[in-house]
Amino acid sequence: MSLGVETHKVIIDTDGITDEQKRAAKFRSAYQDMMIQLTASGFAHVLCCHEAAHLFYFMRAGTKNYKAFPARLRYDHVMDDYFGSLGSVRILDIPKAATASEFEELLLRVAKAHAAGGVVSRKLMSSTVGPWNDPTGGDQDDKERLVELCNQLNASLGGSRDADALWKAAQSEVAQELSDHPDVLDAIEQLASKLRPELGL
């Protein structure tokens, strides 16, 4: 008898870690900690929606290609310890702008794509309870990527693009759109369902 509950086999990529290293207590502890987080009630859905939100807004900006990665554990020889990353999506192409005005519009769209993951995560986490809840929405790295992009653009094209102001504007626009158009969150959740097996969740 089916109760309508989906079960997923969680994948943690451990390529590059030897069998001997996998027998180490540090590895077993790191693996168990990551598995506990990935299988905590509601966590996989929020993580998939976070990544789907990035992809949804990048696709709006013109992206057509991406690659999804499951959670990963790696060994650091210098630290003699294990470190990991949760499932993620890498954007493989960003369209080019033909004119200066198109470029600034595209930059805002790309900023929204970077900010969307955290905005969606916080919106979903506000209605759930879990020890894994992160008040930042897990978007520290996303902001760093936008700051790096703005720094590169300022260095190569001139100008003084303010990454902090752009980040805040992008967050605000995404939050407003989610509030005004519930179908956008529905579309992101549908995309998250498609991404889930690709993310190993």
N, C-alpha and C positions, 0 to 999 in steps of 0.2 A: 504494500500500500504506500503510495506517495503522499507525503505531507506538503509537497510544494517547496521543500527546502533544498536549495542547491548546495552541493558539496564540491569543493574544489581542492585539488592537490596543490599545495603550496610548493613552489620551486625556489630554492636558494642556490645560486650559481657559485660553486666552489672550485671552478677550474683554476689550475695553477697551484693548488694546495696539495701537497704530497700526502700519501696514505699515512706516513709517519706523523706528519704535522696534524692530520685529522685525529690522531689518537691522543693528542695533547689535551690536557684539561682545559687550557685556555681556549682552544678551538671549540671543544664541546660546549663550554659555557657561552661563548660568543654565538654559536649556532643556535643554542637553546633560547638565548635572550631574543635573537632576531625572530625565531619561529614563534615565540610567545607574542611578540608585538604584531607580527603579520596575521596571526590567527585570533587576536583579540576581537571580541564582538564589535562589528561595525568598522574596524580599522581598514580592512581591505577595500571596502566600498568607498570610504573617504579618500584613501590613497589613489584608487583608480579614477575617481572623479577629479582629484587634484591634477593628475596627469592628463586626463581627458579635457579639462578646462584649458590647459596650455595648448593642446593640440587643436581644439575647437577654434580658439581665437587665432592661432597661427594659420589654420586652414582659411579662415576668413581673410587673413592678410595675403593669402595666395600660396601658402605652402601646400605641396602635393605629396611629399615624401617624408617618411619618418621611420625610425626604428625603435622598437620597444625592448626594454631589458628587464629581466626579473631581478629580484633582490640579489646582491652579490656579497660574498665574503672574500677578503684577500688577506694575505700574510705580509706583515711589514718586518723585514729582516733586521732593520736598524732598531726598531722598538721591541722586537721579539714579541709581537702581539698581533691580534687580528682586528681588522676594521671592515666596515661594510657600508653598503648603500642600499636603500630600498628601491623598489621597482621604479623605473623612469622611462621617459620618452625622449629620444634625441631627434631634433628637427634637422633634416638633411638639406633642405633648400628654403631660402627666403627670396622672394621676388625682388627685382630691381625696380627702382622708380625712374621714370623718364625725365621728370622736371623737378625743380626745387620744391614746388608746392606739393607735388605728389610724394616727394621724399619725406617731408615733415609729417604728412598724413600717414605714410607707411610707418614712420618711426613711432607714432602714437599707437598704431595698431599692434606693432611688435611689443611695445611697452605693455599694452593691455594683455597680450598673450603671456608675457612674463608674470604679470600681476594676478592673472585670473585664477591660477591654482590655489593661492592662499586665500583669495576672496571666497572661492567656492568651498574650500575646506572649512573656513571659519563659519560659513553659513550652515553647512551640514553639521558641524560639531556643536553648534548652538542648540541643536535638538537631540543630541545624544550625550551619553555619559560614559566615560571610560578613562582608565588610568593613563591611556596613551594620548589623551587630548593635548594638543599643543596650541596655546593661545596665539602663536604667531601664524598658524596655518601652514607651518613648514616652508615658508617662502624666503628665508634668509639668503639661500644660494640663488634664488631667482632674482632677487634685488641686486645681488653682487654681479650677476651676469649683465643686467641692464646698466649698472654703473660702468662696468668694463666696456660695454658697447658704446656708451656715450663718451667715455674717455678716448676710445679709439677714433670715433667720429670727429671729436674736437681736435684731435692731433692730426688727422689726415685731411679733413675738410675745412678746418678752422671753425670759428664760432665758439660759443660757450653754453652748450646744452646742459641744463641743470638736471642731473639724473634724479635727485630727490624730488624735485617738483614734478618731473615727468612721471615718476613712480606713484606719487600721491594722486595725480590727475588720472592715471590709468586705473588705480584701485577704485577711485570714486566712480569713474565711468562704468566699470564692470559691475560694481555693486548696484548702481542705479539701474543698469540694464536688467540685472537679475531680479530686481524689485519690480520693475515696470513690465517685464516680459517673462513670466514663469515658464513659458515654453522653451526659453533658452536653457534653463537649468534642466528641463526634461531632456532636451537634445544632448546636453553634456552627459547626463546619466545614461542615456542610450549608448553614447559613444564609449562611456566607461565600461558598460557591459561587454562591448566588443573588444575593448582593450584588455579586459581582465585576464583571459587566458594567455595573451601575449606577454603580460607582466608576470606570469607564473603564479597567479592568484586565483 
